[in-house]
Structure formats: C-alpha cells, structure tokens
Amino acid sequence: MTDAAPTPTDSSDRGTRSPRPWSLLIALAVSGVAGVWAAFALTLDKFEVLQAQIDGTQVSLDCNVSVIVQCQANLESWQGSVFFHVPNPVWGLLGWAATIVVAAALLAGARFQRWFWLLFNLGHAAALAFCIWLMSQSIFIIGTLCPWCMVTWAAAILSFWVLTLHNLREGRFGGWGRRVGRVLYGWWPLITILSYLVVAAIAQLRLEFIGTL
C-alpha cells in the first residue's frame, strides 16, 4: 500500500496564498510591544503611588525627570483613572496585548474577515481619540509630559495611521478609499513623523519643556 499523493488543493493553496502585509505587521508589532512596555511600567509606578498613599509617605518615581517631564502628577490625577476608576495603564495592557496577538496571527499567515478589520480599526481609532484627549489634559490642564504616556501616544499614532491606510488600500472602507489608500499608504512613515512633530510643537509652545530637561 503506497502513500497517497498530495491533493491538488494543497499546492494551489500555497500558490495563491496572499503575501503577508509586512509593513502593517511590523508596525503593529512595534506599537504593541512599545504600548505593553509603557503600560506595564506605568502600572508598576501606579502601585508605588498607591502604596505611598497608604503608608502616608512620599514617593519619587524613576520617570520623574523634571517638573514638566514626569509621570507622577499624571498617575495621581483623576485623568489617570477615567473608566470605572481603573488606572488607564491596565486598559492599555489589555489593548496593546490584543495588537500583539493580531500581529502574531498575521505573521503566522492568518487572514481576517472585513468586519474584523473594521472593528480592529475602530478600536485603534478610539484608542487614538482617547490618547488625544489625554494629551490635551496633560499639556493644557496638568502641565506635564509623562514619558511613558508619550510612548503610548507614539504607539497609538503609529498603529492608527498604518492600519487605517492599509484598510483604505485594501478597499475595506469601500471602493472609494482604495485609490486614496494606494496613494497614501507609502507615505505612512512621513505622516506618522509629522503627527509626532505636531504634538511636540504644541507641547513646546505650551510648556517649553525642552528648557527643563
């Protein structure tokens, strides 16, 4: 009795499998790892702040670089625990872990339905909107720049632009966006850098943080 020959569908599946979206995959992996790293560091710092409050002692966090560049004021503010009084970094751990899982799935060759991409994009849009609100609160209300928060902001900006432009190029928002996505997708590094520069310029004009470093 001889072994059965491979079925034609095996080779055809390998031949027609779409290439991995490497730019998207790498951007999601980088932003996901950076986001988890920042959220984990902020969570540990939040534990230190809470323990100091319980003990009635003072705490000086490693992320406190200057009066302007610090994370302690952000962690102690009400803006640091917006949803159900749960510290924002805890939600960040969950959200960025999901981004890493999707990046790993893409690396393994997974293919997702259109509805998944749209929900995934919506989640990143919501995350960016929340980060923009936190930016405004930090810069204009609290008057500080939290180092780990800025890592999260950078990750949210990166993942949003790459994911949105990728979905536009693939026509997941409809045929109208396919041409726009094809034109703009190659420019996502520049668009991301320009977004960073806008945030940095606003922070410098408002806080003049460079002189405090």
C-alpha positions in Angstrom: 0.0 0.0 0.0 1.5 3.3 -1.1 1.2 6.7 0.5 -1.5 8.9 -1.0 -0.2 11.7 -3.2 -0.7 15.3 -2.1 -4.1 16.6 -3.3 -4.0 19.5 -5.9 -5.6 21.8 -3.4 -2.5 21.6 -1.2 -0.2 23.2 -3.8 -2.8 25.6 -5.1 -3.4 26.9 -1.6 0.2 27.6 -1.2 0.5 29.2 -4.6 -2.5 31.5 -4.2 -1.9 32.5 -0.6 -1.7 36.3 -0.4 1.6 37.7 0.9 1.9 38.9 4.4 1.4 42.7 4.9 4.9 43.2 6.3 4.6 47.0 6.9 1.4 46.6 8.8 2.7 43.5 10.6 5.9 45.2 11.8 4.1 48.5 12.7 1.5 46.6 14.8 4.2 44.5 16.5 6.4 47.5 17.3 3.5 49.6 18.6 2.0 46.7 20.5 5.3 45.9 22.3 6.0 49.6 23.0 2.5 50.0 24.3 2.6 47.0 26.6 6.1 48.0 27.8 4.9 51.6 28.6 1.6 50.3 30.2 3.4 47.8 32.4 5.9 50.5 33.6 3.1 52.8 34.4 1.2 50.1 36.2 4.2 49.4 38.4 4.6 53.1 39.1 0.9 53.3 40.0 1.4 50.6 42.5 4.2 52.6 44.1 2.0 55.7 44.2 -0.9 53.8 45.9 1.4 52.2 48.4 2.9 55.6 49.3 -0.6 56.9 49.8 -1.5 54.0 52.1 1.7 54.4 54.1 1.5 58.2 54.2 5.0 58.5 52.7 6.4 60.4 49.7 7.5 58.6 46.6 9.8 59.7 43.8 9.4 57.7 40.6 12.2 57.0 38.2 10.1 58.6 35.4 10.2 62.0 37.1 12.8 63.7 35.0 11.8 67.3 35.8 8.9 69.4 37.0 7.5 69.3 33.5 8.7 65.8 32.3 7.2 63.4 34.9 4.5 60.8 35.3 3.7 61.1 39.0 1.3 64.0 38.5 -0.5 62.2 35.7 -0.9 59.0 37.8 -2.2 60.9 40.8 -4.7 62.9 38.7 -8.3 61.9 38.1 -7.5 61.7 34.4 -5.3 58.7 35.1 -8.2 56.5 36.1 -11.1 57.5 33.8 -13.0 54.3 33.3 -14.6 52.7 36.4 -11.7 54.1 38.5 -9.4 51.5 36.9 -5.9 53.0 36.1 -5.5 53.8 32.4 -2.4 51.6 32.1 -4.4 48.5 33.0 -6.6 49.1 30.0 -3.5 49.7 27.9 -2.1 46.3 28.8 -5.2 44.7 27.5 -5.5 46.7 24.3 -1.8 46.5 23.3 -1.7 42.8 24.1 -4.5 42.3 21.6 -2.5 44.3 19.0 0.5 41.9 19.5 -1.8 38.9 19.1 -3.1 40.2 15.8 0.5 40.9 14.6 1.5 37.4 15.6 -1.5 35.9 13.8 -0.6 37.8 10.6 3.0 36.5 10.9 1.5 33.0 11.1 -0.4 33.6 7.9 -3.9 34.3 9.3 -6.5 36.0 7.2 -9.3 38.0 8.7 -12.7 39.0 7.5 -13.6 42.5 6.6 -15.7 43.0 9.7 -12.8 42.1 11.9 -10.5 44.7 10.2 -13.2 47.4 10.5 -13.7 46.6 14.3 -9.9 46.4 14.8 -9.6 49.8 13.1 -12.4 51.3 15.1 -10.7 50.1 18.3 -7.4 51.8 17.3 -9.3 55.0 16.3 -10.9 55.0 19.8 -7.5 54.5 21.4 -6.1 57.4 19.4 -9.0 59.6 20.3 -8.5 58.8 24.0 -4.8 59.5 23.7 -5.5 62.8 22.1 -7.8 63.7 25.0 -5.1 62.6 27.4 -2.5 64.7 25.5 -4.7 67.8 25.9 -5.3 67.1 29.6 -1.6 66.5 30.2 -0.4 69.5 28.2 -3.1 72.1 29.0 -4.5 71.0 32.4 -1.9 69.0 34.3 1.0 70.8 32.8 3.3 67.8 32.4 4.6 65.4 29.9 4.6 61.8 31.2 7.5 59.8 29.5 5.7 56.5 29.5 2.4 58.2 28.4 4.3 59.7 25.4 5.5 56.2 24.4 1.8 55.2 24.4 0.8 58.2 22.4 3.5 57.4 19.8 2.4 53.8 19.6 -1.2 54.8 19.1 -0.4 57.3 16.3 1.8 54.8 14.5 -0.7 51.9 14.6 -3.7 54.0 13.7 -2.1 55.5 10.6 -0.6 52.3 9.2 -3.8 50.3 10.0 -6.2 52.9 8.5 -4.2 53.5 5.4 -3.8 49.7 4.9 -7.6 49.1 5.2 -8.2 52.0 2.8 -5.8 50.5 0.2 -7.5 47.1 0.6 -10.9 48.6 0.0 -12.3 47.6 3.3 -14.0 51.0 3.7 -15.5 50.7 0.3 -14.2 51.2 -3.3 -13.9 55.0 -2.8 -11.0 54.6 -0.5 -8.9 52.1 -2.5 -7.3 54.7 -4.7 -6.6 57.1 -1.8 -5.1 54.3 0.2 -2.8 53.2 -2.6 -1.5 56.8 -2.9 -1.1 57.5 0.8 0.0 54.1 2.2 3.6 54.5 1.0 3.7 57.8 2.9 2.7 56.5 6.3 6.2 57.0 7.8 6.1 60.7 6.9 2.5 61.1 8.1 3.4 59.5 11.4 6.5 61.7 11.9 4.6 64.8 11.0 2.0 63.8 13.6 4.8 63.4 16.2 6.1 66.9 15.3 2.7 68.5 15.7 2.4 67.1 19.2 5.9 68.1 20.1 5.4 71.6 18.8 2.2 72.0 20.8 3.9 70.8 23.9 6.9 73.0 23.4 4.8 76.1 22.8 2.6 75.4 25.8 5.1 74.0 28.3 8.6 75.0 27.0 9.7 71.5 28.1 13.0 71.5 26.3 14.5 74.1 28.6 13.6 71.9 31.6 15.5 68.8 30.5 
